Amino acid sequence: MFIAMNRFKVRLGYEEAFECIWRERESHLHLVDGFIAFHLLRGAEADDHTLYASHALWRDRAAFEAWTHSEAFREAHKNAGQNRHVYLAGPQFEGFDVVQRLSADDAPEAEPSANQ
């Protein structure tokens, strides 16, 4: 698996506008081979911004990179420059290959207690 993240420093007072931009845009991700899930995360507030991160889970790095060269990517990002006033700085991309994955489904079954 591959995790693609972007960090955004959103100017104080523009948090609702930023979240609205993301809620209302057509991401086209659900149509892309290898896409698994997306989360928009709100982080801590600093003196001049609120930190956000977009977190997308992909089957592998190749699927993510194919998306970045696709028409779906161009469509999803075609209006990105129209909202520069919302951001303190441009997004900071971070990509991660998953080296270990644990989930609640991976937990071992509990041993029966001696009193059962």
Long-range contacts (C-beta under 8 A, 24 or more apart in sequence): 1-36, 1-57, 1-58, 1-59, 1-60, 1-97, 1-98, 1-101, 2-57, 2-58, 2-59, 2-60, 2-61, 2-63, 2-64, 2-95, 2-96, 2-97, 2-98, 3-55, 3-56, 3-57, 3-58, 3-95, 3-96, 3-98, 4-54, 4-55, 4-56, 4-58, 4-64, 4-93, 4-94, 4-95, 4-96, 5-53, 5-54, 5-55, 5-56, 5-93, 5-94, 5-95, 5-96, 6-53, 6-54, 6-91, 6-92, 6-93, 6-94, 7-51, 7-52, 7-53, 7-91, 7-92, 7-94, 8-51, 8-52, 8-53, 8-54, 8-87, 8-91, 8-92, 9-46, 9-48, 9-49, 9-50, 9-51, 9-87, 9-88, 9-89, 10-49, 10-50, 10-51, 10-52, 10-86, 10-87, 10-88, 11-48, 11-49, 11-85, 11-86, 11-87, 11-88, 12-45, 12-48, 12-49, 12-50, 14-85, 14-86, 15-42, 15-50, 17-83, 17-86, 18-52, 18-83, 18-86, 21-83, 21-86, 22-54, 25-76, 25-79, 26-75, 26-76, 27-76, 28-72, 28-73, 28-75, 28-76, 29-56, 29-67, 29-72, 29-76, 31-72, 32-63, 32-66, 32-67, 32-70, 32-72, 33-59, 33-63, 33-66, 34-58, 34-59, 34-60, 34-62, 34-63, 34-64, 34-66, 34-67, 35-59, 35-63, 35-67, 48-88, 49-88, 54-91, 61-95, 61-97, 64-95
